[in-house]
Amino acid sequence: MILTVSDSTVPAGSEVGIMRIFPGKQTVLIAMVWVFCLPLLVSCSPAEEAPEAQLRALLKRGETAAEKKETGVLRQMISEKYSDSQGQDKRAIEAILRYYFLRNESIHLLTRIQSIAFPQPAQAQAVVLVAMAGQPISGARELERLRADLHRFEITLASENKEWKVIRAEWRRAEPGDFF
């Protein structure tokens, strides 16, 4: 059996790649490679997704990782070059995250991306509002009732080896009205 993969951008009749599928262990191995590697290739392809969409996805992954207390995922999102106006580096931010995760039994976030800008092709700035509570937050109207901590983050990101990483973040208290 021959499996032919073709691309609609290639003229009809042209073959992009041919893979012979052999019975037995090799078939399983090839299938596993395709199942596990193809999503990685698609998700890493810069042509597939616009930079703003990449940043929105990154911020969503960060929100999910924070709610699940996945320090390792968040650590990978922070550049080794991270520094902020308070003199903190990547290690200091990791320590803050660990402390916050230990201090709070459960973490629920409500995020609002106020803006994303690209002052340079390989640099981005995002303003993100984050409400943090110990219970699920279904909407901005619940913020006062839940006594959520409200923050406004100004995040600077840089493209490092085709991956967006946080290189700077400043934060301050936000007001409930900012979320509407």
ChimeraX attribute file (.defattr): number of C-alpha atoms within 10 A of each C-alpha:
attribute: neighborCount
match mode: 1-to-1
recipient: residues
	/A:1	8
	/A:2	9
	/A:3	10
	/A:4	12
	/A:5	11
	/A:6	15
	/A:7	11
	/A:8	7
	/A:9	6
	/A:10	10
	/A:11	9
	/A:12	9
	/A:13	7
	/A:14	12
	/A:15	12
	/A:16	10
	/A:17	10
	/A:18	11
	/A:19	11
	/A:20	11
	/A:21	14
	/A:22	12
	/A:23	9
	/A:24	8
	/A:25	9
	/A:26	11
	/A:27	13
	/A:28	13
	/A:29	11
	/A:30	14
	/A:31	13
	/A:32	12
	/A:33	11
	/A:34	13
	/A:35	11
	/A:36	10
	/A:37	12
	/A:38	12
	/A:39	11
	/A:40	11
	/A:41	11
	/A:42	12
	/A:43	13
	/A:44	14
	/A:45	11
	/A:46	13
	/A:47	9
	/A:48	11
	/A:49	14
	/A:50	9
	/A:51	19
	/A:52	14
	/A:53	11
	/A:54	17
	/A:55	20
	/A:56	14
	/A:57	13
	/A:58	16
	/A:59	17
	/A:60	14
	/A:61	15
	/A:62	18
	/A:63	18
	/A:64	16
	/A:65	15
	/A:66	20
	/A:67	16
	/A:68	13
	/A:69	20
	/A:70	15
	/A:71	16
	/A:72	10
	/A:73	14
	/A:74	19
	/A:75	18
	/A:76	11
	/A:77	18
	/A:78	21
	/A:79	20
	/A:80	14
	/A:81	12
	/A:82	20
	/A:83	18
	/A:84	14
	/A:85	9
	/A:86	8
	/A:87	8
	/A:88	13
	/A:89	18
	/A:90	19
	/A:91	13
	/A:92	13
	/A:93	18
	/A:94	16
	/A:95	12
	/A:96	12
	/A:97	18
	/A:98	14
	/A:99	11
	/A:100	14
	/A:101	18
	/A:102	11
	/A:103	9
	/A:104	11
	/A:105	9
	/A:106	16
	/A:107	16
	/A:108	20
	/A:109	22
	/A:110	19
	/A:111	20
	/A:112	16
	/A:113	16
	/A:114	14
	/A:115	11
	/A:116	18
	/A:117	12
	/A:118	15
	/A:119	9
	/A:120	9
	/A:121	9
	/A:122	14
	/A:123	18
	/A:124	22
	/A:125	20
	/A:126	21
	/A:127	19
	/A:128	18
	/A:129	24
	/A:130	22
	/A:131	25
	/A:132	21
	/A:133	19
	/A:134	16
	/A:135	13
	/A:136	14
	/A:137	17
	/A:138	11
	/A:139	12
	/A:140	16
	/A:141	13
	/A:142	13
	/A:143	21
	/A:144	11
	/A:145	7
	/A:146	15
	/A:147	13
	/A:148	20
	/A:149	17
	/A:150	23
	/A:151	19
	/A:152	22
	/A:153	19
	/A:154	18
	/A:155	18
	/A:156	22
	/A:157	23
	/A:158	22
	/A:159	16
	/A:160	12
	/A:161	7
	/A:162	11
	/A:163	16
	/A:164	21
	/A:165	25
	/A:166	25
	/A:167	22
	/A:168	21
	/A:169	20
	/A:170	14
	/A:171	13
	/A:172	11
	/A:173	13
	/A:174	16
	/A:175	15
	/A:176	17
	/A:177	9
	/A:178	13
	/A:179	20
	/A:180	9
